[in-house]
């Protein structure tokens, strides 16, 4: 399992809603999970995706941070590229959140 963590300059609700919006997941979720289904209902600001025919899975957790921002953690299970993909995914998610804020 690999994980990545980063701060995002947006409220946790905006980060979580952007991350879990089915129309936006392809912009940030790693390619091995694009056909994954989100498992269960979110618990607070947590969501999980499991790929059907592979060992890939992802768990996202968003927490409030000082000054109205958010801290995002992505736990990614997959192959040897999981660590690199976890970092890239959070960079892409932060970009998607910024685009979402500019559009709204």
C-alpha positions as a LaTeX table, in Angstrom:
\begin{tabular}{lrrr}
\hline
Residue & $x$ (\AA) & $y$ (\AA) & $z$ (\AA) \\
\hline
Unk1 & 0.00 & 0.00 & 0.00 \\
Unk2 & 1.15 & 3.51 & $-0.76$ \\
Unk3 & $-0.17$ & 6.82 & 0.42 \\
Unk4 & 0.14 & 10.49 & $-0.38$ \\
Unk5 & $-0.96$ & 13.51 & 1.60 \\
Unk6 & $-1.25$ & 17.21 & 0.77 \\
Unk7 & $-2.97$ & 20.41 & 1.71 \\
Unk8 & $-5.54$ & 22.03 & $-0.57$ \\
Unk9 & $-6.65$ & 25.66 & $-0.39$ \\
Unk10 & $-10.36$ & 24.92 & $-0.42$ \\
Unk11 & $-12.97$ & 23.93 & 2.16 \\
Unk12 & $-13.09$ & 20.18 & 2.89 \\
Unk13 & $-16.65$ & 19.95 & 1.52 \\
Unk14 & $-15.53$ & 21.33 & $-1.85$ \\
Unk15 & $-12.54$ & 18.98 & $-2.01$ \\
Unk16 & $-14.61$ & 15.94 & $-1.08$ \\
Unk17 & $-17.49$ & 16.79 & $-3.42$ \\
Unk18 & $-15.08$ & 17.35 & $-6.29$ \\
Unk19 & $-13.25$ & 14.09 & $-5.57$ \\
Unk20 & $-16.43$ & 12.03 & $-5.44$ \\
Unk21 & $-18.23$ & 13.68 & $-8.37$ \\
Unk22 & $-18.54$ & 10.90 & $-10.99$ \\
Unk23 & $-18.02$ & 13.46 & $-13.76$ \\
Unk24 & $-14.67$ & 14.52 & $-12.24$ \\
Unk25 & $-13.08$ & 11.28 & $-11.03$ \\
Unk26 & $-11.46$ & 10.55 & $-14.40$ \\
Unk27 & $-9.48$ & 13.79 & $-14.04$ \\
Unk28 & $-7.69$ & 12.65 & $-10.89$ \\
Unk29 & $-8.29$ & 8.99 & $-9.99$ \\
Unk30 & $-5.41$ & 6.74 & $-11.18$ \\
Unk31 & $-6.06$ & 4.88 & $-14.42$ \\
Unk32 & $-6.25$ & 1.38 & $-12.84$ \\
Unk33 & $-9.26$ & 2.62 & $-10.85$ \\
Unk34 & $-11.20$ & 4.42 & $-13.58$ \\
Unk35 & $-13.59$ & 1.49 & $-13.95$ \\
Unk36 & $-13.77$ & 0.98 & $-10.18$ \\
Unk37 & $-16.97$ & 1.46 & $-8.30$ \\
Unk38 & $-17.21$ & 3.55 & $-5.20$ \\
Unk39 & $-17.91$ & 1.27 & $-2.27$ \\
Unk40 & $-20.48$ & 2.14 & 0.35 \\
Unk41 & $-21.65$ & 5.51 & 1.52 \\
Unk42 & $-19.13$ & 8.12 & 2.53 \\
Unk43 & $-18.38$ & 8.19 & 6.24 \\
Unk44 & $-17.74$ & 11.84 & 7.00 \\
Unk45 & $-15.30$ & 12.92 & 4.35 \\
Unk46 & $-14.14$ & 9.41 & 3.42 \\
Unk47 & $-14.70$ & 7.46 & 0.25 \\
Unk48 & $-13.37$ & 4.19 & $-1.14$ \\
Unk49 & $-13.06$ & 2.75 & $-4.63$ \\
Unk50 & $-12.40$ & $-0.91$ & $-5.50$ \\
Unk51 & $-11.48$ & $-2.16$ & $-8.96$ \\
Unk52 & $-13.43$ & $-5.23$ & $-9.96$ \\
Unk53 & $-10.91$ & $-7.55$ & $-11.58$ \\
Unk54 & $-7.67$ & $-6.31$ & $-10.02$ \\
Unk55 & $-6.13$ & $-5.74$ & $-6.61$ \\
Unk56 & $-6.35$ & $-1.95$ & $-6.98$ \\
Unk57 & $-8.23$ & 0.09 & $-4.41$ \\
Unk58 & $-8.18$ & 3.64 & $-3.10$ \\
Unk59 & $-9.35$ & 5.28 & 0.08 \\
Unk60 & $-9.64$ & 9.04 & 0.28 \\
Unk61 & $-9.89$ & 11.01 & 3.50 \\
Unk62 & $-10.41$ & 14.78 & 3.67 \\
Unk63 & $-10.00$ & 16.70 & 6.93 \\
Unk64 & $-10.41$ & 20.39 & 7.78 \\
Unk65 & $-7.23$ & 22.39 & 8.17 \\
Unk66 & $-6.59$ & 25.84 & 9.64 \\
Unk67 & $-7.63$ & 28.88 & 7.59 \\
Unk68 & $-10.45$ & 27.07 & 5.79 \\
Unk69 & $-8.30$ & 24.65 & 3.81 \\
Unk70 & $-8.27$ & 20.88 & 3.74 \\
Unk71 & $-5.76$ & 18.08 & 4.26 \\
Unk72 & $-6.23$ & 15.19 & 1.83 \\
Unk73 & $-4.85$ & 11.69 & 2.24 \\
Unk74 & $-5.05$ & 8.99 & $-0.42$ \\
Unk75 & $-4.24$ & 5.37 & 0.44 \\
Unk76 & $-3.65$ & 3.43 & $-2.75$ \\
Unk77 & $-3.26$ & $-0.32$ & $-3.11$ \\
Unk78 & $-1.98$ & $-1.75$ & $-6.37$ \\
Unk79 & 1.34 & $-2.60$ & $-7.95$ \\
Unk80 & 4.79 & $-1.01$ & $-7.67$ \\
Unk81 & 3.58 & 2.20 & $-9.34$ \\
Unk82 & 1.06 & 2.91 & $-6.55$ \\
Unk83 & 3.34 & 5.34 & $-4.71$ \\
Unk84 & 3.97 & 7.48 & $-7.79$ \\
Unk85 & 0.32 & 7.32 & $-8.81$ \\
Unk86 & $-0.87$ & 8.37 & $-5.34$ \\
Unk87 & 1.24 & 11.53 & $-5.53$ \\
Unk88 & 0.10 & 12.29 & $-9.08$ \\
Unk89 & $-3.53$ & 11.69 & $-8.15$ \\
Unk90 & $-3.46$ & 14.29 & $-5.39$ \\
Unk91 & $-1.76$ & 16.84 & $-7.64$ \\
Unk92 & $-4.49$ & 16.22 & $-10.21$ \\
Unk93 & $-7.21$ & 16.42 & $-7.56$ \\
Unk94 & $-5.88$ & 19.76 & $-6.32$ \\
Unk95 & $-5.95$ & 21.05 & $-9.93$ \\
Unk96 & $-9.51$ & 19.77 & $-10.38$ \\
Unk97 & $-10.60$ & 21.47 & $-7.15$ \\
Unk98 & $-9.04$ & 24.76 & $-8.32$ \\
Unk99 & $-10.86$ & 24.44 & $-11.68$ \\
Unk100 & $-14.11$ & 23.69 & $-9.85$ \\
Unk101 & $-13.72$ & 26.80 & $-7.68$ \\
Unk102 & $-12.97$ & 29.01 & $-10.69$ \\
Unk103 & $-16.02$ & 27.69 & $-12.56$ \\
Unk104 & $-18.33$ & 28.29 & $-9.60$ \\
\hline
\end{tabular}
